[in-house]
Amino acid sequence: MTSLLDPIKFKRGPELKNRFFLAPLTNQQSNEDGTLGEDEFKWLTMRAKGGFGMTMTCASHVQENGKGFPGQLGIWDDKHIPGLTRLANEIKQSDSVAIVQLHHGGLRATKEVIGETPVSASDHAESGARGLSTAEVEKVVQDFIAAGKRAEEAGYHGVELHGAHSYLLCNFLSAGINQRTDKYGGSPEKRARILYEIIDGIRNTCSEDFILGVRLSAEKFGMRTVDSVSIARQLMQDNVIDFLDMSLWDSFKDAEDEEYAGRSLMSLFTELDRKDVKLGVAGKIRTPADAEKAMSAGVDWVMLGRAAMLEFDFPNKYTSDASFKPIEMPVPRKYLTEQGLSETFQTYVRGRWPEFFAD
């Protein structure tokens, strides 16, 4: 079995020292204009120092109206480059590969956050989002590409396109949400056109060695599992990306879709012919045993989210003792502060996962 401590090499970019990747976690620790906040800088650089082979930023919005949450890191303007550069330099100083996750909030970019009506692939009654015009979709494509170029200018090794969790790219991939009749809607190929145009644009704009990955939801968020499998298969067959990041929420659950009854959700993706594309998963990987179980199931790397919140140096601890026992929840606020979670981040976490807190 491939070890979590074995290096891994994508088609592009430098070799990664291990198979531990930091998940792109919402943390609300940057400034409201999208410039890098000191708390976000501390949170991410601590994980790089803690031994993660890849350190990925939170979702970073490529258009001002794509902001999905308060305090979100931005990459939609050149004013963001100085902070992004400082962050990239520090991550790389710790021998961690630096990646920016490119994002547009789509129907989840609420009016309260962006001050205007959110946008999506089509009009969406539940969120109040309006459908983008064809020209606006083309502008979104160009802004994703421009953000990729900014990431490269700031010194990052690559970017990940956030195509999951009912954000804008996921809105287009969804057969339920995307009701368009132009070139960006209808067949699975047309629904994926926006994603492929962004991929092609970044490939043509950034250097040959620039890493490019995609995050997808496996189910829920408007996605049918059959469509998620189809898109993953196509990306692998076309061999146009370096890595595929499957957000499973629970890496060890069975698929909910009756079509795949009795099959593990992860296996739907590990059994695909990957060509040169490396596959990783995120979702309830909390302990060394969990990480090893995921690797033994056939993925190339694992992504830690909440486990990385509780142990900033999880990879280093694993390197010293592969059977180390991570701290269990709940924990005191003071402990989370020591792990690099600011008061702002902790307030956000308490609203989502109150089980973290002992006080």
Residue, then its C-alpha position, 0 to 999 in steps of 0.5 A: m500500500t502507498s504510504l501517507l508519507d510517500p512523496i507524490k508528483f502530479k503531471r505538473g509542479p514540484e513533488l509533494k513531500n507527503r499525501f496530507f493535504l490541507a482542506p480549503l476551509t471557510n474561516q472568515q479571517s481575512n479583510e472585507d475587501g478581500t485582502l489577506g488578514e493576519d489571522e488567515f495568514k497565521w492559520l494557513t502558515m501554521r499548517a504548512k509548518g505543521g507538515f502538510g504536503m499541500t496547503m490550500t487557501c480557503a475558497s477565494h472569490v474571483q468576482e466581487n459579487g461572488k463573495g460567499f461569506p464575510g472575511q473571505l480571501g479575494i483574488w478578483d483584483d490586483k490589490h490582493i496580490p501583495g498579501l497573496t504573495r506574502l502567504a505563498n512565500e511563507i507556505k513555500q518556506s515550509d516545503s509545502v506546495a501552495i495552492v489557491q482555491l478559486h471560487h464564485g459563491g453563485l446562489r450561495a453568495t447571499k444578498e446580505v454579504i454582497g449587497e445585490t442579487p446573487v447569480s446562478a446558472s438559472d433563476h433560482a426561486e429558493s435563493g432568489a438568485r438570477g440567471l446569468s446572461t450568456a455574456e455574463v457567463e463569458k465574463v465569469v470564465q475570463d475572471f476565473i482565468a485572470a484569477g489563475k494568472r494572479a495566483e501564478e504571479a503571486g507565486y503559487h504552484g497552482v489553483e483548484l477550481h471549486g466546482a462543489h457545494s452549490y457554488l457557481l460552477c456546481n450550479f452549472l454542472s447541476a441538471g436540476i439547477n441549470q435550466r439554460t437553453d444557450k451553449y452553457g445548458g442542456s446536455p452534460e457536455k454543455r453544462a460542463r462547458i464553463l468548467y472546460e473553458i476555464i481549464d483551457g483558459i488557465r492552461n493557455t494563460c499560465s505556465e506549462d508547469f502550473i498545477l490545476g485541480v478541480r473539486l466536485s461534490a459526489e452527491k447532494f448540492g443539486m448534483r445527481t451522483v450519476d452526473s458527478v461520476s460522469i464528470a469525474r470520468q470525463l475529466m480523467q479521460d481528457n487528462v486536462i487536470d492534475f488532480l481531482d478533489m472529491s468532497l464526500w462529507d463522509s469518506f466511508k459512507d455508502a452512496e445514497d443514490e439507489e442506482y449505486a445501492g450497496r456500494s461505497l461512495m468513494s469506490l465510485f471514483t477510485e474505480l475510474d481510469r484516472k490516466d495521469v489525474k491524481l485522486g483525493v478525498a475529503g470527509k470525516i478523516r479524523t485519525p491516522a487510522d482513517a487516513e490509512k483506511a482511505m489510502s487503502a481504499g485506493v485514493d492517492w492522497v487525503m484532505l484533512g479539514r476538521a482534523a487539521m483544525l484540532e491538530f495543526d501539525f497532524p502530519n508531523k505528529y504522524t511522521s513521528d508516530a503513525s499511531f498517535k491519538p489526536i485530541e478528541m472533541p470537545v476542547p477548550r477555546k484556549y486550545l483552539t486559539e493555540q491551534g491558530l483559530s482566531e476568535t472570528f474563526q471560532t465564532y464561525v465554527r461554534g455556529r456550524w459545529p458546536e460539538f468542538f467546544a468544551d466551554 
